[in-house]
């Protein structure tokens, strides 16, 4: 029987997945978003981000850049923050 990961373990996994996407651009965008906002997230926001991480980088980046519509379940304040792209620092 495996136990569910605790809050800090979940955050650690999300951070790793956010910063190891496969391209530098996606790492900066998705990892930067995680770094900037994760401290404010409640359970619902964490589930939203975990769901986002399950999608291909090209899709997530297109949703953030608003060149492609995101699925309805992603609409809301977190997507709006993702679309600001004010969290990318290089």
PDB file with one MODEL, atoms N, CA, C and O in Angstrom:
MODEL        1
ATOM      1  N   UNK A   1       0.844  -1.171   0.000  1.00  0.00           N
ATOM      2  CA  UNK A   1       0.000   0.000   0.000  1.00  0.00           C
ATOM      3  C   UNK A   1       0.897   1.244   0.000  1.00  0.00           C
ATOM      4  O   UNK A   1       1.797   1.375   0.830  1.00  0.00           O
ATOM      5  N   UNK A   2       0.640   2.135  -0.925  1.00  0.00           N
ATOM      6  CA  UNK A   2       1.418   3.362  -0.990  1.00  0.00           C
ATOM      7  C   UNK A   2       0.607   4.502  -0.402  1.00  0.00           C
ATOM      8  O   UNK A   2      -0.609   4.575  -0.584  1.00  0.00           O
ATOM      9  N   UNK A   3       1.283   5.376   0.294  1.00  0.00           N
ATOM     10  CA  UNK A   3       0.590   6.522   0.872  1.00  0.00           C
ATOM     11  C   UNK A   3       0.620   7.680  -0.114  1.00  0.00           C
ATOM     12  O   UNK A   3       1.474   7.747  -0.999  1.00  0.00           O
ATOM     13  N   UNK A   4      -0.317   8.574   0.058  1.00  0.00           N
ATOM     14  CA  UNK A   4      -0.367   9.763  -0.792  1.00  0.00           C
ATOM     15  C   UNK A   4       0.758  10.704  -0.398  1.00  0.00           C
ATOM     16  O   UNK A   4       1.092  10.814   0.782  1.00  0.00           O
ATOM     17  N   UNK A   5       1.343  11.382  -1.371  1.00  0.00           N
ATOM     18  CA  UNK A   5       2.408  12.335  -1.035  1.00  0.00           C
ATOM     19  C   UNK A   5       1.848  13.496  -0.221  1.00  0.00           C
ATOM     20  O   UNK A   5       0.719  13.936  -0.437  1.00  0.00           O
ATOM     21  N   UNK A   6       2.651  13.981   0.714  1.00  0.00           N
ATOM     22  CA  UNK A   6       2.203  15.136   1.496  1.00  0.00           C
ATOM     23  C   UNK A   6       2.377  16.413   0.670  1.00  0.00           C
ATOM     24  O   UNK A   6       2.854  16.381  -0.464  1.00  0.00           O
ATOM     25  N   UNK A   7       1.985  17.510   1.256  1.00  0.00           N
ATOM     26  CA  UNK A   7       1.975  18.803   0.553  1.00  0.00           C
ATOM     27  C   UNK A   7       3.357  19.156  -0.002  1.00  0.00           C
ATOM     28  O   UNK A   7       3.476  19.533  -1.168  1.00  0.00           O
ATOM     29  N   UNK A   8       4.383  19.039   0.808  1.00  0.00           N
ATOM     30  CA  UNK A   8       5.730  19.421   0.351  1.00  0.00           C
ATOM     31  C   UNK A   8       6.245  18.465  -0.722  1.00  0.00           C
ATOM     32  O   UNK A   8       6.959  18.890  -1.630  1.00  0.00           O
ATOM     33  N   UNK A   9       5.899  17.196  -0.635  1.00  0.00           N
ATOM     34  CA  UNK A   9       6.292  16.247  -1.682  1.00  0.00           C
ATOM     35  C   UNK A   9       5.605  16.582  -3.001  1.00  0.00           C
ATOM     36  O   UNK A   9       6.231  16.531  -4.059  1.00  0.00           O
ATOM     37  N   UNK A  10       4.333  16.920  -2.941  1.00  0.00           N
ATOM     38  CA  UNK A  10       3.608  17.307  -4.156  1.00  0.00           C
ATOM     39  C   UNK A  10       4.225  18.535  -4.784  1.00  0.00           C
ATOM     40  O   UNK A  10       4.421  18.586  -5.998  1.00  0.00           O
ATOM     41  N   UNK A  11       4.536  19.531  -3.959  1.00  0.00           N
ATOM     42  CA  UNK A  11       5.160  20.741  -4.483  1.00  0.00           C
ATOM     43  C   UNK A  11       6.516  20.425  -5.109  1.00  0.00           C
ATOM     44  O   UNK A  11       6.857  20.969  -6.160  1.00  0.00           O
ATOM     45  N   UNK A  12       7.281  19.556  -4.474  1.00  0.00           N
ATOM     46  CA  UNK A  12       8.574  19.172  -5.022  1.00  0.00           C
ATOM     47  C   UNK A  12       8.449  18.503  -6.374  1.00  0.00           C
ATOM     48  O   UNK A  12       9.229  18.780  -7.285  1.00  0.00           O
ATOM     49  N   UNK A  13       7.475  17.629  -6.505  1.00  0.00           N
ATOM     50  CA  UNK A  13       7.239  16.960  -7.793  1.00  0.00           C
ATOM     51  C   UNK A  13       6.789  17.951  -8.861  1.00  0.00           C
ATOM     52  O   UNK A  13       7.237  17.903 -10.006  1.00  0.00           O
ATOM     53  N   UNK A  14       5.893  18.850  -8.460  1.00  0.00           N
ATOM     54  CA  UNK A  14       5.427  19.854  -9.417  1.00  0.00           C
ATOM     55  C   UNK A  14       6.576  20.745  -9.863  1.00  0.00           C
ATOM     56  O   UNK A  14       6.696  21.061 -11.047  1.00  0.00           O
ATOM     57  N   UNK A  15       7.418  21.152  -8.923  1.00  0.00           N
ATOM     58  CA  UNK A  15       8.542  22.012  -9.281  1.00  0.00           C
ATOM     59  C   UNK A  15       9.464  21.298 -10.262  1.00  0.00           C
ATOM     60  O   UNK A  15       9.896  21.884 -11.254  1.00  0.00           O
ATOM     61  N   UNK A  16       9.762  20.039  -9.984  1.00  0.00           N
ATOM     62  CA  UNK A  16      10.637  19.285 -10.887  1.00  0.00           C
ATOM     63  C   UNK A  16      10.016  19.191 -12.278  1.00  0.00           C
ATOM     64  O   UNK A  16      10.680  19.450 -13.281  1.00  0.00           O
ATOM     65  N   UNK A  17       8.745  18.822 -12.329  1.00  0.00           N
ATOM     66  CA  UNK A  17       8.070  18.679 -13.625  1.00  0.00           C
ATOM     67  C   UNK A  17       7.950  20.015 -14.349  1.00  0.00           C
ATOM     68  O   UNK A  17       8.006  20.057 -15.578  1.00  0.00           O
ATOM     69  N   UNK A  18       7.786  21.097 -13.607  1.00  0.00           N
ATOM     70  CA  UNK A  18       7.662  22.426 -14.217  1.00  0.00           C
ATOM     71  C   UNK A  18       8.980  22.883 -14.823  1.00  0.00           C
ATOM     72  O   UNK A  18       8.988  23.565 -15.848  1.00  0.00           O
ATOM     73  N   UNK A  19      10.086  22.516 -14.204  1.00  0.00           N
ATOM     74  CA  UNK A  19      11.396  22.977 -14.658  1.00  0.00           C
ATOM     75  C   UNK A  19      12.127  21.982 -15.547  1.00  0.00           C
ATOM     76  O   UNK A  19      13.245  22.260 -15.980  1.00  0.00           O
ATOM     77  N   UNK A  20      11.538  20.851 -15.827  1.00  0.00           N
ATOM     78  CA  UNK A  20      12.165  19.825 -16.680  1.00  0.00           C
ATOM     79  C   UNK A  20      11.199  19.407 -17.773  1.00  0.00           C
ATOM     80  O   UNK A  20      10.800  18.245 -17.860  1.00  0.00           O
ATOM     81  N   UNK A  21      10.827  20.375 -18.609  1.00  0.00           N
ATOM     82  CA  UNK A  21       9.821  20.146 -19.633  1.00  0.00           C
ATOM     83  C   UNK A  21      10.409  19.615 -20.928  1.00  0.00           C
ATOM     84  O   UNK A  21       9.721  18.925 -21.679  1.00  0.00           O
ATOM     85  N   UNK A  22      11.642  19.917 -21.195  1.00  0.00           N
ATOM     86  CA  UNK A  22      12.235  19.437 -22.439  1.00  0.00           C
ATOM     87  C   UNK A  22      12.778  20.540 -23.325  1.00  0.00           C
ATOM     88  O   UNK A  22      13.656  20.303 -24.155  1.00  0.00           O
ATOM     89  N   UNK A  23      12.254  21.752 -23.149  1.00  0.00           N
ATOM     90  CA  UNK A  23      12.806  22.896 -23.879  1.00  0.00           C
ATOM     91  C   UNK A  23      13.047  24.015 -22.876  1.00  0.00           C
ATOM     92  O   UNK A  23      12.334  24.136 -21.880  1.00  0.00           O
ATOM     93  N   UNK A  24      14.034  24.811 -23.144  1.00  0.00           N
ATOM     94  CA  UNK A  24      14.360  25.919 -22.244  1.00  0.00           C
ATOM     95  C   UNK A  24      13.207  26.911 -22.153  1.00  0.00           C
ATOM     96  O   UNK A  24      12.911  27.434 -21.079  1.00  0.00           O
ATOM     97  N   UNK A  25      12.562  27.164 -23.283  1.00  0.00           N
ATOM     98  CA  UNK A  25      11.447  28.117 -23.292  1.00  0.00           C
ATOM     99  C   UNK A  25      10.317  27.649 -22.378  1.00  0.00           C
ATOM    100  O   UNK A  25       9.781  28.428 -21.590  1.00  0.00           O
ATOM    101  N   UNK A  26       9.963  26.375 -22.491  1.00  0.00           N
ATOM    102  CA  UNK A  26       8.891  25.834 -21.642  1.00  0.00           C
ATOM    103  C   UNK A  26       9.320  25.817 -20.184  1.00  0.00           C
ATOM    104  O   UNK A  26       8.511  26.087 -19.296  1.00  0.00           O
ATOM    105  N   UNK A  27      10.582  25.501 -19.928  1.00  0.00           N
ATOM    106  CA  UNK A  27      11.076  25.515 -18.549  1.00  0.00           C
ATOM    107  C   UNK A  27      10.910  26.904 -17.941  1.00  0.00           C
ATOM    108  O   UNK A  27      10.409  27.037 -16.825  1.00  0.00           O
ATOM    109  N   UNK A  28      11.330  27.944 -18.672  1.00  0.00           N
ATOM    110  CA  UNK A  28      11.205  29.308 -18.157  1.00  0.00           C
ATOM    111  C   UNK A  28       9.743  29.692 -17.948  1.00  0.00           C
ATOM    112  O   UNK A  28       9.403  30.318 -16.944  1.00  0.00           O
ATOM    113  N   UNK A  29       8.889  29.324 -18.881  1.00  0.00           N
ATOM    114  CA  UNK A  29       7.495  29.713 -18.777  1.00  0.00           C
ATOM    115  C   UNK A  29       6.790  28.953 -17.655  1.00  0.00           C
ATOM    116  O   UNK A  29       6.207  29.569 -16.763  1.00  0.00           O
ATOM    117  N   UNK A  30       6.837  27.643 -17.691  1.00  0.00           N
ATOM    118  CA  UNK A  30       6.075  26.835 -16.738  1.00  0.00           C
ATOM    119  C   UNK A  30       6.765  26.818 -15.379  1.00  0.00           C
ATOM    120  O   UNK A  30       6.106  26.908 -14.343  1.00  0.00           O
ATOM    121  N   UNK A  31       8.089  26.703 -15.383  1.00  0.00           N
ATOM    122  CA  UNK A  31       8.828  26.746 -14.124  1.00  0.00           C
ATOM    123  C   UNK A  31       8.753  28.106 -13.468  1.00  0.00           C
ATOM    124  O   UNK A  31       8.602  28.206 -12.251  1.00  0.00           O
ATOM    125  N   UNK A  32       8.857  29.161 -14.273  1.00  0.00           N
ATOM    126  CA  UNK A  32       8.745  30.512 -13.734  1.00  0.00           C
ATOM    127  C   UNK A  32       7.378  30.772 -13.129  1.00  0.00           C
ATOM    128  O   UNK A  32       7.264  31.418 -12.088  1.00  0.00           O
ATOM    129  N   UNK A  33       6.342  30.267 -13.784  1.00  0.00           N
ATOM    130  CA  UNK A  33       4.983  30.392 -13.257  1.00  0.00           C
ATOM    131  C   UNK A  33       4.881  29.688 -11.907  1.00  0.00           C
ATOM    132  O   UNK A  33       4.340  30.240 -10.949  1.00  0.00           O
ATOM    133  N   UNK A  34       5.404  28.470 -11.842  1.00  0.00           N
ATOM    134  CA  UNK A  34       5.392  27.735 -10.575  1.00  0.00           C
ATOM    135  C   UNK A  34       6.109  28.528  -9.485  1.00  0.00           C
ATOM    136  O   UNK A  34       5.562  28.736  -8.402  1.00  0.00           O
ATOM    137  N   UNK A  35       7.328  28.967  -9.772  1.00  0.00           N
ATOM    138  CA  UNK A  35       8.112  29.676  -8.763  1.00  0.00           C
ATOM    139  C   UNK A  35       7.409  30.926  -8.256  1.00  0.00           C
ATOM    140  O   UNK A  35       7.446  31.226  -7.062  1.00  0.00           O
ATOM    141  N   UNK A  36       6.777  31.642  -9.152  1.00  0.00           N
ATOM    142  CA  UNK A  36       6.142  32.915  -8.784  1.00  0.00           C
ATOM    143  C   UNK A  36       4.880  32.725  -7.946  1.00  0.00           C
ATOM    144  O   UNK A  36       4.623  33.505  -7.029  1.00  0.00           O
ATOM    145  N   UNK A  37       4.091  31.694  -8.254  1.00  0.00           N
ATOM    146  CA  UNK A  37       2.754  31.616  -7.662  1.00  0.00           C
ATOM    147  C   UNK A  37       2.480  30.437  -6.731  1.00  0.00           C
ATOM    148  O   UNK A  37       1.469  30.462  -6.028  1.00  0.00           O
ATOM    149  N   UNK A  38       3.312  29.424  -6.688  1.00  0.00           N
ATOM    150  CA  UNK A  38       2.939  28.209  -5.947  1.00  0.00           C
ATOM    151  C   UNK A  38       2.677  28.427  -4.457  1.00  0.00           C
ATOM    152  O   UNK A  38       1.883  27.700  -3.860  1.00  0.00           O
ATOM    153  N   UNK A  39       3.319  29.397  -3.865  1.00  0.00           N
ATOM    154  CA  UNK A  39       3.140  29.623  -2.427  1.00  0.00           C
ATOM    155  C   UNK A  39       1.709  30.028  -2.070  1.00  0.00           C
ATOM    156  O   UNK A  39       1.293  29.876  -0.922  1.00  0.00           O
ATOM    157  N   UNK A  40       0.960  30.535  -3.035  1.00  0.00           N
ATOM    158  CA  UNK A  40      -0.419  30.992  -2.797  1.00  0.00           C
ATOM    159  C   UNK A  40      -1.463  29.911  -3.062  1.00  0.00           C
ATOM    160  O   UNK A  40      -2.642  30.109  -2.766  1.00  0.00           O
ATOM    161  N   UNK A  41      -1.050  28.779  -3.612  1.00  0.00           N
ATOM    162  CA  UNK A  41      -2.011  27.805  -4.099  1.00  0.00           C
ATOM    163  C   UNK A  41      -2.669  27.001  -2.995  1.00  0.00           C
ATOM    164  O   UNK A  41      -2.022  26.553  -2.048  1.00  0.00           O
ATOM    165  N   UNK A  42      -3.983  26.831  -3.146  1.00  0.00           N
ATOM    166  CA  UNK A  42      -4.734  25.914  -2.305  1.00  0.00           C
ATOM    167  C   UNK A  42      -4.828  24.575  -3.041  1.00  0.00           C
ATOM    168  O   UNK A  42      -4.217  24.402  -4.096  1.00  0.00           O
ATOM    169  N   UNK A  43      -5.571  23.655  -2.502  1.00  0.00           N
ATOM    170  CA  UNK A  43      -5.679  22.320  -3.093  1.00  0.00           C
ATOM    171  C   UNK A  43      -6.210  22.365  -4.525  1.00  0.00           C
ATOM    172  O   UNK A  43      -5.709  21.654  -5.396  1.00  0.00           O
ATOM    173  N   UNK A  44      -7.205  23.183  -4.766  1.00  0.00           N
ATOM    174  CA  UNK A  44      -7.787  23.281  -6.106  1.00  0.00           C
ATOM    175  C   UNK A  44      -6.769  23.804  -7.125  1.00  0.00           C
ATOM    176  O   UNK A  44      -6.682  23.296  -8.242  1.00  0.00           O
ATOM    177  N   UNK A  45      -6.013  24.810  -6.734  1.00  0.00           N
ATOM    178  CA  UNK A  45      -4.989  25.365  -7.622  1.00  0.00           C
ATOM    179  C   UNK A  45      -3.889  24.344  -7.892  1.00  0.00           C
ATOM    180  O   UNK A  45      -3.380  24.256  -9.009  1.00  0.00           O
ATOM    181  N   UNK A  46      -3.525  23.577  -6.876  1.00  0.00           N
ATOM    182  CA  UNK A  46      -2.504  22.546  -7.072  1.00  0.00           C
ATOM    183  C   UNK A  46      -2.991  21.484  -8.059  1.00  0.00           C
ATOM    184  O   UNK A  46      -2.228  21.031  -8.913  1.00  0.00           O
ATOM    185  N   UNK A  47      -4.247  21.090  -7.945  1.00  0.00           N
ATOM    186  CA  UNK A  47      -4.803  20.120  -8.905  1.00  0.00           C
ATOM    187  C   UNK A  47      -4.823  20.704 -10.313  1.00  0.00           C
ATOM    188  O   UNK A  47      -4.533  20.003 -11.283  1.00  0.00           O
ATOM    189  N   UNK A  48      -5.165  21.988 -10.429  1.00  0.00           N
ATOM    190  CA  UNK A  48      -5.172  22.672 -11.727  1.00  0.00           C
ATOM    191  C   UNK A  48      -3.782  22.599 -12.357  1.00  0.00           C
ATOM    192  O   UNK A  48      -3.643  22.255 -13.531  1.00  0.00           O
ATOM    193  N   UNK A  49      -2.762  22.924 -11.573  1.00  0.00           N
ATOM    194  CA  UNK A  49      -1.405  22.934 -12.101  1.00  0.00           C
ATOM    195  C   UNK A  49      -0.927  21.519 -12.434  1.00  0.00           C
ATOM    196  O   UNK A  49      -0.254  21.323 -13.446  1.00  0.00           O
ATOM    197  N   UNK A  50      -1.258  20.549 -11.612  1.00  0.00           N
ATOM    198  CA  UNK A  50      -0.890  19.162 -11.917  1.00  0.00           C
ATOM    199  C   UNK A  50      -1.538  18.710 -13.222  1.00  0.00           C
ATOM    200  O   UNK A  50      -0.914  18.002 -14.012  1.00  0.00           O
ATOM    201  N   UNK A  51      -2.770  19.110 -13.447  1.00  0.00           N
ATOM    202  CA  UNK A  51      -3.449  18.803 -14.708  1.00  0.00           C
ATOM    203  C   UNK A  51      -2.737  19.497 -15.867  1.00  0.00           C
ATOM    204  O   UNK A  51      -2.533  18.890 -16.918  1.00  0.00           O
ATOM    205  N   UNK A  52      -2.361  20.749 -15.688  1.00  0.00           N
ATOM    206  CA  UNK A  52      -1.646  21.496 -16.714  1.00  0.00           C
ATOM    207  C   UNK A  52      -0.340  20.788 -17.079  1.00  0.00           C
ATOM    208  O   UNK A  52       0.016  20.705 -18.255  1.00  0.00           O
ATOM    209  N   UNK A  53       0.369  20.280 -16.078  1.00  0.00           N
ATOM    210  CA  UNK A  53       1.642  19.608 -16.313  1.00  0.00           C
ATOM    211  C   UNK A  53       1.499  18.335 -17.140  1.00  0.00           C
ATOM    212  O   UNK A  53       2.473  17.869 -17.730  1.00  0.00           O
ATOM    213  N   UNK A  54       0.315  17.778 -17.189  1.00  0.00           N
ATOM    214  CA  UNK A  54       0.076  16.563 -17.973  1.00  0.00           C
ATOM    215  C   UNK A  54      -0.067  16.838 -19.464  1.00  0.00           C
ATOM    216  O   UNK A  54      -0.175  15.904 -20.259  1.00  0.00           O
ATOM    217  N   UNK A  55      -0.070  18.104 -19.849  1.00  0.00           N
ATOM    218  CA  UNK A  55      -0.242  18.470 -21.259  1.00  0.00           C
ATOM    219  C   UNK A  55       1.093  18.799 -21.913  1.00  0.00           C
ATOM    220  O   UNK A  55       2.069  19.136 -21.245  1.00  0.00           O
ATOM    221  N   UNK A  56       1.108  18.692 -23.225  1.00  0.00           N
ATOM    222  CA  UNK A  56       2.323  18.984 -23.987  1.00  0.00           C
ATOM    223  C   UNK A  56       2.707  20.447 -23.864  1.00  0.00           C
ATOM    224  O   UNK A  56       1.857  21.331 -23.760  1.00  0.00           O
ATOM    225  N   UNK A  57       4.019  20.678 -23.879  1.00  0.00           N
ATOM    226  CA  UNK A  57       4.544  22.038 -23.768  1.00  0.00           C
ATOM    227  C   UNK A  57       3.979  22.970 -24.827  1.00  0.00           C
ATOM    228  O   UNK A  57       3.618  24.109 -24.529  1.00  0.00           O
ATOM    229  N   UNK A  58       3.903  22.493 -26.055  1.00  0.00           N
ATOM    230  CA  UNK A  58       3.427  23.369 -27.133  1.00  0.00           C
ATOM    231  C   UNK A  58       2.005  23.838 -26.868  1.00  0.00           C
ATOM    232  O   UNK A  58       1.655  24.971 -27.199  1.00  0.00           O
ATOM    233  N   UNK A  59       1.184  22.984 -26.275  1.00  0.00           N
ATOM    234  CA  UNK A  59      -0.186  23.380 -25.953  1.00  0.00           C
ATOM    235  C   UNK A  59      -0.210  24.392 -24.819  1.00  0.00           C
ATOM    236  O   UNK A  59      -0.871  25.425 -24.915  1.00  0.00           O
ATOM    237  N   UNK A  60       0.510  24.095 -23.753  1.00  0.00           N
ATOM    238  CA  UNK A  60       0.529  25.007 -22.599  1.00  0.00           C
ATOM    239  C   UNK A  60       1.069  26.372 -23.012  1.00  0.00           C
ATOM    240  O   UNK A  60       0.526  27.403 -22.614  1.00  0.00           O
ATOM    241  N   UNK A  61       2.121  26.380 -23.798  1.00  0.00           N
ATOM    242  CA  UNK A  61       2.692  27.651 -24.239  1.00  0.00           C
ATOM    243  C   UNK A  61       1.718  28.401 -25.154  1.00  0.00           C
ATOM    244  O   UNK A  61       1.620  29.626 -25.078  1.00  0.00           O
ATOM    245  N   UNK A  62       1.008  27.687 -26.004  1.00  0.00           N
ATOM    246  CA  UNK A  62       0.019  28.331 -26.873  1.00  0.00           C
ATOM    247  C   UNK A  62      -1.124  28.921 -26.045  1.00  0.00           C
ATOM    248  O   UNK A  62      -1.633  29.992 -26.376  1.00  0.00           O
ATOM    249  N   UNK A  63      -1.528  28.242 -24.985  1.00  0.00           N
ATOM    250  CA  UNK A  63      -2.576  28.781 -24.116  1.00  0.00           C
ATOM    251  C   UNK A  63      -2.072  30.030 -23.409  1.00  0.00           C
ATOM    252  O   UNK A  63      -2.798  31.015 -23.277  1.00  0.00           O
ATOM    253  N   UNK A  64      -0.818  29.984 -22.952  1.00  0.00           N
ATOM    254  CA  UNK A  64      -0.249  31.140 -22.258  1.00  0.00           C
ATOM    255  C   UNK A  64      -0.094  32.328 -23.196  1.00  0.00           C
ATOM    256  O   UNK A  64      -0.336  33.467 -22.799  1.00  0.00           O
ATOM    257  N   UNK A  65       0.305  32.074 -24.429  1.00  0.00           N
ATOM    258  CA  UNK A  65       0.503  33.138 -25.406  1.00  0.00           C
ATOM    259  C   UNK A  65      -0.796  33.533 -26.111  1.00  0.00           C
ATOM    260  O   UNK A  65      -0.820  34.469 -26.910  1.00  0.00           O
ATOM    261  N   UNK A  66      -1.868  32.811 -25.805  1.00  0.00           N
ATOM    262  CA  UNK A  66      -3.200  33.048 -26.351  1.00  0.00           C
ATOM    263  C   UNK A  66      -3.261  32.886 -27.862  1.00  0.00           C
ATOM    264  O   UNK A  66      -4.028  33.567 -28.541  1.00  0.00           O
ATOM    265  N   UNK A  67      -2.441  31.974 -28.380  1.00  0.00           N
ATOM    266  CA  UNK A  67      -2.510  31.645 -29.802  1.00  0.00           C
ATOM    267  C   UNK A  67      -3.392  30.433 -30.036  1.00  0.00           C
ATOM    268  O   UNK A  67      -3.665  30.071 -31.180  1.00  0.00           O
ATOM    269  N   UNK A  68      -3.834  29.810 -28.966  1.00  0.00           N
ATOM    270  CA  UNK A  68      -4.739  28.659 -29.024  1.00  0.00           C
ATOM    271  C   UNK A  68      -5.615  28.730 -27.774  1.00  0.00           C
ATOM    272  O   UNK A  68      -5.136  29.077 -26.695  1.00  0.00           O
ATOM    273  N   UNK A  69      -6.886  28.403 -27.921  1.00  0.00           N
ATOM    274  CA  UNK A  69      -7.789  28.404 -26.777  1.00  0.00           C
ATOM    275  C   UNK A  69      -7.480  27.231 -25.861  1.00  0.00           C
ATOM    276  O   UNK A  69      -7.288  26.103 -26.316  1.00  0.00           O
ATOM    277  N   UNK A  70      -7.437  27.511 -24.573  1.00  0.00           N
ATOM    278  CA  UNK A  70      -7.252  26.456 -23.581  1.00  0.00           C
ATOM    279  C   UNK A  70      -8.575  25.724 -23.381  1.00  0.00           C
ATOM    280  O   UNK A  70      -9.639  26.312 -23.577  1.00  0.00           O
ATOM    281  N   UNK A  71      -8.525  24.457 -22.997  1.00  0.00           N
ATOM    282  CA  UNK A  71      -9.769  23.747 -22.661  1.00  0.00           C
ATOM    283  C   UNK A  71     -10.512  24.496 -21.551  1.00  0.00           C
ATOM    284  O   UNK A  71      -9.900  25.131 -20.692  1.00  0.00           O
ATOM    285  N   UNK A  72     -11.796  24.409 -21.586  1.00  0.00           N
ATOM    286  CA  UNK A  72     -12.660  25.140 -20.655  1.00  0.00           C
ATOM    287  C   UNK A  72     -12.274  24.919 -19.196  1.00  0.00           C
ATOM    288  O   UNK A  72     -12.359  25.851 -18.396  1.00  0.00           O
ATOM    289  N   UNK A  73     -11.855  23.718 -18.833  1.00  0.00           N
ATOM    290  CA  UNK A  73     -11.554  23.433 -17.425  1.00  0.00           C
ATOM    291  C   UNK A  73     -10.368  24.248 -16.896  1.00  0.00           C
ATOM    292  O   UNK A  73     -10.189  24.354 -15.683  1.00  0.00           O
ATOM    293  N   UNK A  74      -9.558  24.823 -17.790  1.00  0.00           N
ATOM    294  CA  UNK A  74      -8.427  25.633 -17.362  1.00  0.00           C
ATOM    295  C   UNK A  74      -8.778  27.114 -17.226  1.00  0.00           C
ATOM    296  O   UNK A  74      -7.997  27.882 -16.664  1.00  0.00           O
ATOM    297  N   UNK A  75      -9.929  27.519 -17.726  1.00  0.00           N
ATOM    298  CA  UNK A  75     -10.311  28.929 -17.689  1.00  0.00           C
ATOM    299  C   UNK A  75     -10.485  29.394 -16.249  1.00  0.00           C
ATOM    300  O   UNK A  75     -10.964  28.652 -15.391  1.00  0.00           O
ATOM    301  N   UNK A  76     -10.090  30.621 -16.010  1.00  0.00           N
ATOM    302  CA  UNK A  76     -10.230  31.204 -14.679  1.00  0.00           C
ATOM    303  C   UNK A  76      -9.004  32.003 -14.306  1.00  0.00           C
ATOM    304  O   UNK A  76      -8.166  32.303 -15.155  1.00  0.00           O
ATOM    305  N   UNK A  77      -8.898  32.350 -13.024  1.00  0.00           N
ATOM    306  CA  UNK A  77      -7.818  33.244 -12.587  1.00  0.00           C
ATOM    307  C   UNK A  77      -6.413  32.688 -12.805  1.00  0.00           C
ATOM    308  O   UNK A  77      -5.494  33.455 -13.092  1.00  0.00           O
ATOM    309  N   UNK A  78      -6.224  31.385 -12.678  1.00  0.00           N
ATOM    310  CA  UNK A  78      -4.877  30.840 -12.868  1.00  0.00           C
ATOM    311  C   UNK A  78      -4.442  30.930 -14.327  1.00  0.00           C
ATOM    312  O   UNK A  78      -3.288  31.249 -14.610  1.00  0.00           O
ATOM    313  N   UNK A  79      -5.342  30.657 -15.240  1.00  0.00           N
ATOM    314  CA  UNK A  79      -5.004  30.798 -16.655  1.00  0.00           C
ATOM    315  C   UNK A  79      -4.709  32.264 -16.976  1.00  0.00           C
ATOM    316  O   UNK A  79      -3.780  32.567 -17.725  1.00  0.00           O
ATOM    317  N   UNK A  80      -5.492  33.155 -16.415  1.00  0.00           N
ATOM    318  CA  UNK A  80      -5.250  34.582 -16.640  1.00  0.00           C
ATOM    319  C   UNK A  80      -3.868  34.985 -16.147  1.00  0.00           C
ATOM    320  O   UNK A  80      -3.185  35.775 -16.799  1.00  0.00           O
ATOM    321  N   UNK A  81      -3.453  34.457 -15.012  1.00  0.00           N
ATOM    322  CA  UNK A  81      -2.099  34.728 -14.515  1.00  0.00           C
ATOM    323  C   UNK A  81      -1.044  34.135 -15.444  1.00  0.00           C
ATOM    324  O   UNK A  81      -0.034  34.775 -15.738  1.00  0.00           O
ATOM    325  N   UNK A  82      -1.285  32.912 -15.900  1.00  0.00           N
ATOM    326  CA  UNK A  82      -0.352  32.268 -16.825  1.00  0.00           C
ATOM    327  C   UNK A  82      -0.194  33.115 -18.077  1.00  0.00           C
ATOM    328  O   UNK A  82       0.905  33.217 -18.624  1.00  0.00           O
ATOM    329  N   UNK A  83      -1.273  33.719 -18.533  1.00  0.00           N
ATOM    330  CA  UNK A  83      -1.257  34.500 -19.766  1.00  0.00           C
ATOM    331  C   UNK A  83      -0.592  35.865 -19.604  1.00  0.00           C
ATOM    332  O   UNK A  83      -0.276  36.510 -20.604  1.00  0.00           O
ATOM    333  N   UNK A  84      -0.374  36.312 -18.389  1.00  0.00           N
ATOM    334  CA  UNK A  84       0.317  37.592 -18.167  1.00  0.00           C
ATOM    335  C   UNK A  84       1.809  37.494 -18.523  1.00  0.00           C
ATOM    336  O   UNK A  84       2.422  38.464 -18.967  1.00  0.00           O
ATOM    337  N   UNK A  85       2.358  36.329 -18.321  1.00  0.00           N
ATOM    338  CA  UNK A  85       3.778  36.043 -18.585  1.00  0.00           C
ATOM    339  C   UNK A  85       4.687  37.082 -17.919  1.00  0.00           C
ATOM    340  O   UNK A  85       5.731  37.433 -18.468  1.00  0.00           O
ATOM    341  N   UNK A  86       4.300  37.564 -16.761  1.00  0.00           N
ATOM    342  CA  UNK A  86       5.104  38.522 -16.008  1.00  0.00           C
ATOM    343  C   UNK A  86       6.046  37.829 -15.032  1.00  0.00           C
ATOM    344  O   UNK A  86       6.703  38.482 -14.221  1.00  0.00           O
ATOM    345  N   UNK A  87       6.105  36.538 -15.112  1.00  0.00           N
ATOM    346  CA  UNK A  87       6.876  35.724 -14.179  1.00  0.00           C
ATOM    347  C   UNK A  87       8.140  35.146 -14.812  1.00  0.00           C
ATOM    348  O   UNK A  87       8.923  34.486 -14.128  1.00  0.00           O
ATOM    349  N   UNK A  88       8.349  35.383 -16.099  1.00  0.00           N
ATOM    350  CA  UNK A  88       9.515  34.848 -16.799  1.00  0.00           C
ATOM    351  C   UNK A  88      10.672  35.825 -16.609  1.00  0.00           C
ATOM    352  O   UNK A  88      10.610  36.975 -17.045  1.00  0.00           O
ATOM    353  N   UNK A  89      11.724  35.348 -15.954  1.00  0.00           N
ATOM    354  CA  UNK A  89      12.932  36.154 -15.789  1.00  0.00           C
ATOM    355  C   UNK A  89      14.097  35.378 -16.382  1.00  0.00           C
ATOM    356  O   UNK A  89      14.296  34.198 -16.091  1.00  0.00           O
ATOM    357  N   UNK A  90      14.839  36.047 -17.197  1.00  0.00           N
ATOM    358  CA  UNK A  90      15.977  35.391 -17.858  1.00  0.00           C
ATOM    359  C   UNK A  90      17.241  36.176 -17.534  1.00  0.00           C
ATOM    360  O   UNK A  90      18.327  35.810 -17.984  1.00  0.00           O
TER     361      UNK A  90
ENDMDL
END
